Amino acid sequence: MKTLATTAMLCLLASPSFAGDQQIERMVADAHQVFEEGTIDWKDEPILPRGARSALVVGDPSKAGVFIAYLKFPANYVIPAHTHPFTEVVTVLKGRVGNGFGDRLDREKGELLDIGSSFILPADHPHYLWNDEESVVLLIATGPWDITYVNPGDDPRKSP
């Protein structure tokens, strides 16, 4: 998992869209950090359905700019159809994760992805995720991070 995170960070830093951008360099210039599976500080992720946990690697999802985070999902987890205001890049680090595009969960139309697989979720494009086993993904996205659920009743921030 650590190797994939490092590779993802290096690819991000080397990509043309970030060439000359000092934002990430400023975020990590004074901090050498290692993230090992047993020492990651997981926190509940209130923007996602109950059970999701997150751990921030770099950046701040509540502010404008790039951030990188781990997301951990328990077995048999579903994120109903939703959109984001910015493009996301997701890499599967543990388990298998299903990903599909559309206004409602349809496993037949989605694709189950193995460890090492990456997928890009375009901004404002309805999609959904699911798994059958505990899984961890690495998320590279632009903040402020937000989710708009296709069905507002699926939004855990609006549930009692």
mmCIF file of the C-alpha atoms, coordinates in Angstrom:
data_MODEL
# 
_entry.id   MODEL 
# 
loop_
_atom_site.group_PDB 
_atom_site.id 
_atom_site.type_symbol 
_atom_site.label_atom_id 
_atom_site.label_alt_id 
_atom_site.label_comp_id 
_atom_site.label_asym_id 
_atom_site.label_entity_id 
_atom_site.label_seq_id 
_atom_site.pdbx_PDB_ins_code 
_atom_site.Cartn_x 
_atom_site.Cartn_y 
_atom_site.Cartn_z 
_atom_site.occupancy 
_atom_site.B_iso_or_equiv 
_atom_site.pdbx_formal_charge 
_atom_site.auth_seq_id 
_atom_site.auth_comp_id 
_atom_site.auth_asym_id 
_atom_site.auth_atom_id 
_atom_site.pdbx_PDB_model_num 
ATOM 1   C CA . MET A 1 1   ? 0.000   0.000  0.000   1.00 0.00 ? 1   MET A CA 1 
ATOM 2   C CA . LYS A 1 2   ? 2.841   2.392  0.863   1.00 0.00 ? 2   LYS A CA 1 
ATOM 3   C CA . THR A 1 3   ? 4.507   1.829  -2.521  1.00 0.00 ? 3   THR A CA 1 
ATOM 4   C CA . LEU A 1 4   ? 1.306   2.595  -4.422  1.00 0.00 ? 4   LEU A CA 1 
ATOM 5   C CA . ALA A 1 5   ? 0.762   5.786  -2.432  1.00 0.00 ? 5   ALA A CA 1 
ATOM 6   C CA . THR A 1 6   ? 4.304   6.901  -3.157  1.00 0.00 ? 6   THR A CA 1 
ATOM 7   C CA . THR A 1 7   ? 3.933   6.084  -6.852  1.00 0.00 ? 7   THR A CA 1 
ATOM 8   C CA . ALA A 1 8   ? 0.642   7.988  -7.030  1.00 0.00 ? 8   ALA A CA 1 
ATOM 9   C CA . MET A 1 9   ? 2.207   11.021 -5.367  1.00 0.00 ? 9   MET A CA 1 
ATOM 10  C CA . LEU A 1 10  ? 5.195   10.972 -7.737  1.00 0.00 ? 10  LEU A CA 1 
ATOM 11  C CA . CYS A 1 11  ? 2.906   10.693 -10.772 1.00 0.00 ? 11  CYS A CA 1 
ATOM 12  C CA . LEU A 1 12  ? 0.842   13.592 -9.498  1.00 0.00 ? 12  LEU A CA 1 
ATOM 13  C CA . LEU A 1 13  ? 3.881   15.768 -8.900  1.00 0.00 ? 13  LEU A CA 1 
ATOM 14  C CA . ALA A 1 14  ? 5.313   14.938 -12.323 1.00 0.00 ? 14  ALA A CA 1 
ATOM 15  C CA . SER A 1 15  ? 2.089   15.481 -14.254 1.00 0.00 ? 15  SER A CA 1 
ATOM 16  C CA . PRO A 1 16  ? 1.904   18.472 -16.606 1.00 0.00 ? 16  PRO A CA 1 
ATOM 17  C CA . SER A 1 17  ? -1.144  19.874 -14.831 1.00 0.00 ? 17  SER A CA 1 
ATOM 18  C CA . PHE A 1 18  ? 0.950   20.371 -11.707 1.00 0.00 ? 18  PHE A CA 1 
ATOM 19  C CA . ALA A 1 19  ? 4.208   21.434 -13.380 1.00 0.00 ? 19  ALA A CA 1 
ATOM 20  C CA . GLY A 1 20  ? 5.243   24.751 -11.931 1.00 0.00 ? 20  GLY A CA 1 
ATOM 21  C CA . ASP A 1 21  ? 2.530   24.592 -9.282  1.00 0.00 ? 21  ASP A CA 1 
ATOM 22  C CA . GLN A 1 22  ? 4.074   25.027 -5.853  1.00 0.00 ? 22  GLN A CA 1 
ATOM 23  C CA . GLN A 1 23  ? 0.966   24.030 -3.895  1.00 0.00 ? 23  GLN A CA 1 
ATOM 24  C CA . ILE A 1 24  ? 1.917   20.422 -3.135  1.00 0.00 ? 24  ILE A CA 1 
ATOM 25  C CA . GLU A 1 25  ? 5.551   21.301 -2.595  1.00 0.00 ? 25  GLU A CA 1 
ATOM 26  C CA . ARG A 1 26  ? 4.491   23.848 0.044   1.00 0.00 ? 26  ARG A CA 1 
ATOM 27  C CA . MET A 1 27  ? 2.303   21.217 1.741   1.00 0.00 ? 27  MET A CA 1 
ATOM 28  C CA . VAL A 1 28  ? 5.065   18.638 2.070   1.00 0.00 ? 28  VAL A CA 1 
ATOM 29  C CA . ALA A 1 29  ? 8.283   20.679 2.050   1.00 0.00 ? 29  ALA A CA 1 
ATOM 30  C CA . ASP A 1 30  ? 8.762   20.528 5.812   1.00 0.00 ? 30  ASP A CA 1 
ATOM 31  C CA . ALA A 1 31  ? 7.366   17.086 6.496   1.00 0.00 ? 31  ALA A CA 1 
ATOM 32  C CA . HIS A 1 32  ? 8.793   13.680 5.669   1.00 0.00 ? 32  HIS A CA 1 
ATOM 33  C CA . GLN A 1 33  ? 6.072   11.224 6.572   1.00 0.00 ? 33  GLN A CA 1 
ATOM 34  C CA . VAL A 1 34  ? 5.643   7.491  6.200   1.00 0.00 ? 34  VAL A CA 1 
ATOM 35  C CA . PHE A 1 35  ? 2.188   5.912  6.204   1.00 0.00 ? 35  PHE A CA 1 
ATOM 36  C CA . GLU A 1 36  ? 2.188   2.250  7.233   1.00 0.00 ? 36  GLU A CA 1 
ATOM 37  C CA . GLU A 1 37  ? -1.034  0.293  7.410   1.00 0.00 ? 37  GLU A CA 1 
ATOM 38  C CA . GLY A 1 38  ? -0.914  -0.322 11.166  1.00 0.00 ? 38  GLY A CA 1 
ATOM 39  C CA . THR A 1 39  ? -0.211  3.298  12.069  1.00 0.00 ? 39  THR A CA 1 
ATOM 40  C CA . ILE A 1 40  ? -2.720  5.177  9.889   1.00 0.00 ? 40  ILE A CA 1 
ATOM 41  C CA . ASP A 1 41  ? -5.027  7.435  11.929  1.00 0.00 ? 41  ASP A CA 1 
ATOM 42  C CA . TRP A 1 42  ? -8.469  6.529  10.551  1.00 0.00 ? 42  TRP A CA 1 
ATOM 43  C CA . LYS A 1 43  ? -11.438 8.825  11.225  1.00 0.00 ? 43  LYS A CA 1 
ATOM 44  C CA . ASP A 1 44  ? -15.139 8.491  10.448  1.00 0.00 ? 44  ASP A CA 1 
ATOM 45  C CA . GLU A 1 45  ? -15.993 10.123 7.126   1.00 0.00 ? 45  GLU A CA 1 
ATOM 46  C CA . PRO A 1 46  ? -19.337 11.950 7.584   1.00 0.00 ? 46  PRO A CA 1 
ATOM 47  C CA . ILE A 1 47  ? -19.715 12.891 3.904   1.00 0.00 ? 47  ILE A CA 1 
ATOM 48  C CA . LEU A 1 48  ? -20.005 9.162  3.048   1.00 0.00 ? 48  LEU A CA 1 
ATOM 49  C CA . PRO A 1 49  ? -22.495 6.534  4.271   1.00 0.00 ? 49  PRO A CA 1 
ATOM 50  C CA . ARG A 1 50  ? -21.847 5.155  7.756   1.00 0.00 ? 50  ARG A CA 1 
ATOM 51  C CA . GLY A 1 51  ? -18.852 2.838  8.010   1.00 0.00 ? 51  GLY A CA 1 
ATOM 52  C CA . ALA A 1 52  ? -16.452 4.719  5.752   1.00 0.00 ? 52  ALA A CA 1 
ATOM 53  C CA . ARG A 1 53  ? -13.216 5.895  7.347   1.00 0.00 ? 53  ARG A CA 1 
ATOM 54  C CA . SER A 1 54  ? -10.631 8.297  5.989   1.00 0.00 ? 54  SER A CA 1 
ATOM 55  C CA . ALA A 1 55  ? -7.034  9.272  6.656   1.00 0.00 ? 55  ALA A CA 1 
ATOM 56  C CA . LEU A 1 56  ? -5.561  12.413 5.180   1.00 0.00 ? 56  LEU A CA 1 
ATOM 57  C CA . VAL A 1 57  ? -2.153  12.073 3.513   1.00 0.00 ? 57  VAL A CA 1 
ATOM 58  C CA . VAL A 1 58  ? -1.633  15.665 2.378   1.00 0.00 ? 58  VAL A CA 1 
ATOM 59  C CA . GLY A 1 59  ? -3.710  18.783 1.768   1.00 0.00 ? 59  GLY A CA 1 
ATOM 60  C CA . ASP A 1 60  ? -7.065  19.845 3.182   1.00 0.00 ? 60  ASP A CA 1 
ATOM 61  C CA . PRO A 1 61  ? -10.280 18.582 1.552   1.00 0.00 ? 61  PRO A CA 1 
ATOM 62  C CA . SER A 1 62  ? -12.224 21.519 3.003   1.00 0.00 ? 62  SER A CA 1 
ATOM 63  C CA . LYS A 1 63  ? -10.088 24.087 1.159   1.00 0.00 ? 63  LYS A CA 1 
ATOM 64  C CA . ALA A 1 64  ? -9.361  24.865 -2.476  1.00 0.00 ? 64  ALA A CA 1 
ATOM 65  C CA . GLY A 1 65  ? -6.458  22.805 -3.800  1.00 0.00 ? 65  GLY A CA 1 
ATOM 66  C CA . VAL A 1 66  ? -5.251  19.262 -4.267  1.00 0.00 ? 66  VAL A CA 1 
ATOM 67  C CA . PHE A 1 67  ? -5.508  16.744 -1.440  1.00 0.00 ? 67  PHE A CA 1 
ATOM 68  C CA . ILE A 1 68  ? -4.670  13.065 -1.110  1.00 0.00 ? 68  ILE A CA 1 
ATOM 69  C CA . ALA A 1 69  ? -6.437  10.723 1.305   1.00 0.00 ? 69  ALA A CA 1 
ATOM 70  C CA . TYR A 1 70  ? -7.000  7.064  2.044   1.00 0.00 ? 70  TYR A CA 1 
ATOM 71  C CA . LEU A 1 71  ? -10.601 5.862  2.223   1.00 0.00 ? 71  LEU A CA 1 
ATOM 72  C CA . LYS A 1 72  ? -11.434 2.583  3.952   1.00 0.00 ? 72  LYS A CA 1 
ATOM 73  C CA . PHE A 1 73  ? -14.738 0.775  3.432   1.00 0.00 ? 73  PHE A CA 1 
ATOM 74  C CA . PRO A 1 74  ? -16.109 -2.200 5.400   1.00 0.00 ? 74  PRO A CA 1 
ATOM 75  C CA . ALA A 1 75  ? -17.267 -5.331 3.565   1.00 0.00 ? 75  ALA A CA 1 
ATOM 76  C CA . ASN A 1 76  ? -20.555 -5.083 1.637   1.00 0.00 ? 76  ASN A CA 1 
ATOM 77  C CA . TYR A 1 77  ? -20.347 -1.301 1.484   1.00 0.00 ? 77  TYR A CA 1 
ATOM 78  C CA . VAL A 1 78  ? -22.196 0.896  -1.010  1.00 0.00 ? 78  VAL A CA 1 
ATOM 79  C CA . ILE A 1 79  ? -21.854 4.562  -1.907  1.00 0.00 ? 79  ILE A CA 1 
ATOM 80  C CA . PRO A 1 80  ? -25.072 5.374  -3.790  1.00 0.00 ? 80  PRO A CA 1 
ATOM 81  C CA . ALA A 1 81  ? -25.037 7.358  -7.023  1.00 0.00 ? 81  ALA A CA 1 
ATOM 82  C CA . HIS A 1 82  ? -23.515 10.791 -6.533  1.00 0.00 ? 82  HIS A CA 1 
ATOM 83  C CA . THR A 1 83  ? -21.396 13.494 -8.146  1.00 0.00 ? 83  THR A CA 1 
ATOM 84  C CA . HIS A 1 84  ? -18.423 15.635 -7.132  1.00 0.00 ? 84  HIS A CA 1 
ATOM 85  C CA . PRO A 1 85  ? -17.658 19.208 -8.208  1.00 0.00 ? 85  PRO A CA 1 
ATOM 86  C CA . PHE A 1 86  ? -14.127 18.237 -9.323  1.00 0.00 ? 86  PHE A CA 1 
ATOM 87  C CA . THR A 1 87  ? -12.467 15.256 -11.017 1.00 0.00 ? 87  THR A CA 1 
ATOM 88  C CA . GLU A 1 88  ? -11.161 12.481 -8.753  1.00 0.00 ? 88  GLU A CA 1 
ATOM 89  C CA . VAL A 1 89  ? -8.507  9.832  -9.314  1.00 0.00 ? 89  VAL A CA 1 
ATOM 90  C CA . VAL A 1 90  ? -8.980  6.650  -7.270  1.00 0.00 ? 90  VAL A CA 1 
ATOM 91  C CA . THR A 1 91  ? -6.540  3.728  -6.892  1.00 0.00 ? 91  THR A CA 1 
ATOM 92  C CA . VAL A 1 92  ? -7.511  0.446  -5.224  1.00 0.00 ? 92  VAL A CA 1 
ATOM 93  C CA . LEU A 1 93  ? -4.964  -0.472 -2.540  1.00 0.00 ? 93  LEU A CA 1 
ATOM 94  C CA . LYS A 1 94  ? -6.751  -3.318 -0.730  1.00 0.00 ? 94  LYS A CA 1 
ATOM 95  C CA . GLY A 1 95  ? -9.667  -5.568 -1.633  1.00 0.00 ? 95  GLY A CA 1 
ATOM 96  C CA . ARG A 1 96  ? -11.800 -5.150 -4.729  1.00 0.00 ? 96  ARG A CA 1 
ATOM 97  C CA . VAL A 1 97  ? -13.951 -2.106 -5.453  1.00 0.00 ? 97  VAL A CA 1 
ATOM 98  C CA . GLY A 1 98  ? -16.881 -1.882 -7.836  1.00 0.00 ? 98  GLY A CA 1 
ATOM 99  C CA . ASN A 1 99  ? -17.304 1.303  -9.835  1.00 0.00 ? 99  ASN A CA 1 
ATOM 100 C CA . GLY A 1 100 ? -20.105 2.254  -12.175 1.00 0.00 ? 100 GLY A CA 1 
ATOM 101 C CA . PHE A 1 101 ? -21.553 5.296  -13.889 1.00 0.00 ? 101 PHE A CA 1 
ATOM 102 C CA . GLY A 1 102 ? -25.220 6.230  -13.806 1.00 0.00 ? 102 GLY A CA 1 
ATOM 103 C CA . ASP A 1 103 ? -28.015 7.586  -11.651 1.00 0.00 ? 103 ASP A CA 1 
ATOM 104 C CA . ARG A 1 104 ? -28.490 4.391  -9.629  1.00 0.00 ? 104 ARG A CA 1 
ATOM 105 C CA . LEU A 1 105 ? -26.464 1.424  -8.422  1.00 0.00 ? 105 LEU A CA 1 
ATOM 106 C CA . ASP A 1 106 ? -26.327 -1.258 -11.103 1.00 0.00 ? 106 ASP A CA 1 
ATOM 107 C CA . ARG A 1 107 ? -23.593 -3.832 -10.517 1.00 0.00 ? 107 ARG A CA 1 
ATOM 108 C CA . GLU A 1 108 ? -24.241 -5.341 -13.950 1.00 0.00 ? 108 GLU A CA 1 
ATOM 109 C CA . LYS A 1 109 ? -23.230 -2.076 -15.630 1.00 0.00 ? 109 LYS A CA 1 
ATOM 110 C CA . GLY A 1 110 ? -20.307 -1.430 -13.280 1.00 0.00 ? 110 GLY A CA 1 
ATOM 111 C CA . GLU A 1 111 ? -16.887 -3.003 -13.086 1.00 0.00 ? 111 GLU A CA 1 
ATOM 112 C CA . LEU A 1 112 ? -15.210 -4.758 -10.147 1.00 0.00 ? 112 LEU A CA 1 
ATOM 113 C CA . LEU A 1 113 ? -11.600 -3.561 -9.906  1.00 0.00 ? 113 LEU A CA 1 
ATOM 114 C CA . ASP A 1 114 ? -8.618  -5.337 -8.336  1.00 0.00 ? 114 ASP A CA 1 
ATOM 115 C CA . ILE A 1 115 ? -5.719  -4.032 -6.254  1.00 0.00 ? 115 ILE A CA 1 
ATOM 116 C CA . GLY A 1 116 ? -3.587  -1.655 -8.302  1.00 0.00 ? 116 GLY A CA 1 
ATOM 117 C CA . SER A 1 117 ? -6.454  -0.580 -10.558 1.00 0.00 ? 117 SER A CA 1 
ATOM 118 C CA . SER A 1 118 ? -7.100  3.136  -10.942 1.00 0.00 ? 118 SER A CA 1 
ATOM 119 C CA . PHE A 1 119 ? -10.113 4.968  -12.274 1.00 0.00 ? 119 PHE A CA 1 
ATOM 120 C CA . ILE A 1 120 ? -10.957 8.578  -13.003 1.00 0.00 ? 120 ILE A CA 1 
ATOM 121 C CA . LEU A 1 121 ? -14.281 10.045 -11.936 1.00 0.00 ? 121 LEU A CA 1 
ATOM 122 C CA . PRO A 1 122 ? -15.076 13.172 -13.971 1.00 0.00 ? 122 PRO A CA 1 
ATOM 123 C CA . ALA A 1 123 ? -16.603 16.189 -12.249 1.00 0.00 ? 123 ALA A CA 1 
ATOM 124 C CA . ASP A 1 124 ? -20.404 16.304 -12.147 1.00 0.00 ? 124 ASP A CA 1 
ATOM 125 C CA . HIS A 1 125 ? -20.671 12.764 -13.582 1.00 0.00 ? 125 HIS A CA 1 
ATOM 126 C CA . PRO A 1 126 ? -23.023 10.474 -11.578 1.00 0.00 ? 126 PRO A CA 1 
ATOM 127 C CA . HIS A 1 127 ? -21.280 7.342  -10.338 1.00 0.00 ? 127 HIS A CA 1 
ATOM 128 C CA . TYR A 1 128 ? -21.481 4.777  -7.536  1.00 0.00 ? 128 TYR A CA 1 
ATOM 129 C CA . LEU A 1 129 ? -19.143 2.419  -5.682  1.00 0.00 ? 129 LEU A CA 1 
ATOM 130 C CA . TRP A 1 130 ? -19.545 -0.908 -3.908  1.00 0.00 ? 130 TRP A CA 1 
ATOM 131 C CA . ASN A 1 131 ? -17.499 -3.768 -2.526  1.00 0.00 ? 131 ASN A CA 1 
ATOM 132 C CA . ASP A 1 132 ? -17.916 -7.289 -1.171  1.00 0.00 ? 132 ASP A CA 1 
ATOM 133 C CA . GLU A 1 133 ? -14.884 -7.244 1.127   1.00 0.00 ? 133 GLU A CA 1 
ATOM 134 C CA . GLU A 1 134 ? -13.062 -4.648 3.213   1.00 0.00 ? 134 GLU A CA 1 
ATOM 135 C CA . SER A 1 135 ? -11.254 -2.309 0.865   1.00 0.00 ? 135 SER A CA 1 
ATOM 136 C CA . VAL A 1 136 ? -8.951  0.705  0.897   1.00 0.00 ? 136 VAL A CA 1 
ATOM 137 C CA . VAL A 1 137 ? -8.516  3.249  -1.887  1.00 0.00 ? 137 VAL A CA 1 
ATOM 138 C CA . LEU A 1 138 ? -6.201  6.192  -2.411  1.00 0.00 ? 138 LEU A CA 1 
ATOM 139 C CA . LEU A 1 139 ? -8.093  9.317  -3.444  1.00 0.00 ? 139 LEU A CA 1 
ATOM 140 C CA . ILE A 1 140 ? -6.437  12.220 -5.264  1.00 0.00 ? 140 ILE A CA 1 
ATOM 141 C CA . ALA A 1 141 ? -8.853  15.101 -5.687  1.00 0.00 ? 141 ALA A CA 1 
ATOM 142 C CA . THR A 1 142 ? -9.331  18.841 -5.576  1.00 0.00 ? 142 THR A CA 1 
ATOM 143 C CA . GLY A 1 143 ? -11.024 20.589 -2.700  1.00 0.00 ? 143 GLY A CA 1 
ATOM 144 C CA . PRO A 1 144 ? -13.237 21.785 -1.445  1.00 0.00 ? 144 PRO A CA 1 
ATOM 145 C CA . TRP A 1 145 ? -14.400 18.163 -1.574  1.00 0.00 ? 145 TRP A CA 1 
ATOM 146 C CA . ASP A 1 146 ? -18.120 17.640 -1.680  1.00 0.00 ? 146 ASP A CA 1 
ATOM 147 C CA . ILE A 1 147 ? -20.644 15.026 -2.677  1.00 0.00 ? 147 ILE A CA 1 
ATOM 148 C CA . THR A 1 148 ? -24.092 15.595 -4.118  1.00 0.00 ? 148 THR A CA 1 
ATOM 149 C CA . TYR A 1 149 ? -26.163 12.430 -3.911  1.00 0.00 ? 149 TYR A CA 1 
ATOM 150 C CA . VAL A 1 150 ? -28.487 11.808 -6.877  1.00 0.00 ? 150 VAL A CA 1 
ATOM 151 C CA . ASN A 1 151 ? -31.168 10.836 -4.353  1.00 0.00 ? 151 ASN A CA 1 
ATOM 152 C CA . PRO A 1 152 ? -30.992 13.452 -1.564  1.00 0.00 ? 152 PRO A CA 1 
ATOM 153 C CA . GLY A 1 153 ? -32.337 10.819 0.852   1.00 0.00 ? 153 GLY A CA 1 
ATOM 154 C CA . ASP A 1 154 ? -29.026 8.929  0.508   1.00 0.00 ? 154 ASP A CA 1 
ATOM 155 C CA . ASP A 1 155 ? -27.036 11.852 1.961   1.00 0.00 ? 155 ASP A CA 1 
ATOM 156 C CA . PRO A 1 156 ? -25.862 10.825 5.469   1.00 0.00 ? 156 PRO A CA 1 
ATOM 157 C CA . ARG A 1 157 ? -25.423 14.475 6.429   1.00 0.00 ? 157 ARG A CA 1 
ATOM 158 C CA . LYS A 1 158 ? -29.199 14.898 6.160   1.00 0.00 ? 158 LYS A CA 1 
ATOM 159 C CA . SER A 1 159 ? -30.151 11.755 8.087   1.00 0.00 ? 159 SER A CA 1 
ATOM 160 C CA . PRO A 1 160 ? -31.289 11.996 11.738  1.00 0.00 ? 160 PRO A CA 1 
# 
